[in-house]
Amino acid sequence: MNLIETHAHLDYPDFSEDIDAVVARAEEAGVTRIVTIGTGLESSRRAVALSERFPNIFAVVGIHPTNVREEGLDFLPDLRQLAHHPKVVAIGETGIDYHHLPEELKPKECSAVDLALQAQGMDEQERLIAEGAWKGAQADAFRMQLDLASEMGLNVVIHQRSSWSDTIEVLQEYTGKVQGVFHCFGGTPEQAYEVLGLGHLVSFTGIITFKNADQVRSAAAAVPDDGYMVETDCPYLAPVPHRGKRAEPAHARLVAEEIAKVRGVTLEEVAKSTNRTAEKFFRFRRFEQ
């Protein structure tokens, strides 16, 4: 039995001291291929470097929505160059995130004077204009990366948080042009089927093992065999019994075991179906020819 870990952040400082041991533990757990995900240009360069160093690591390059302000919207030439690397297997992670609002854009607790000013359309109006520009930049960066993926014949790793309708609206423009995976899926079974109905996939993390994650377990039980993949999003979201510690690719096995449990199938069946889906999505076969 072997598994494919489809979403790791091995370029993060969390792994700088023991990356060789982390990869070895993954192999011991049956996690034989790892996809490491870029979140900005420098992060993507590090992901590519890791793919060159380890034969079983592959890279995804992109600009995370919460990094769009820092990167700016002139990233496309550099990202395109990175995407031509032979071990780059997708674009991302990209998408829309309204949860992590920049500090200066968060609504403030107001005094009576501030409320009076806001009633006149002053400070709050300026904040809303800035928030709209910030959201628009995320959408622009998302479309740019979807266009690049379509241009290069690659698929897309999607980050969505507190932005469901806007993310779906953008993706509808690309129906039939590019396929995406909603990584770290935490929505309802109905939302999962909405994603699948547009031709995309979902992916489950260690959240599925959390005590309060009934919704995620319901979605994992409901989606068809070819509609989902397994990931950790490490170093985040370590599954039980490692919750609160650093997650790593070896934990993909624990995620798969919980999925098998809620679906009423064997671990081997989960591995077989998710590997087949991941191989098709990331097109690993071309590395075996």
Summary of the structure (lengths in Angstrom):
residues: 289
radius of gyration: 19.6
end to end distance: 21.7
largest distance: 69.5
contacts: 986
relative contact order: 0.15
helix: 52%
strand: 16%
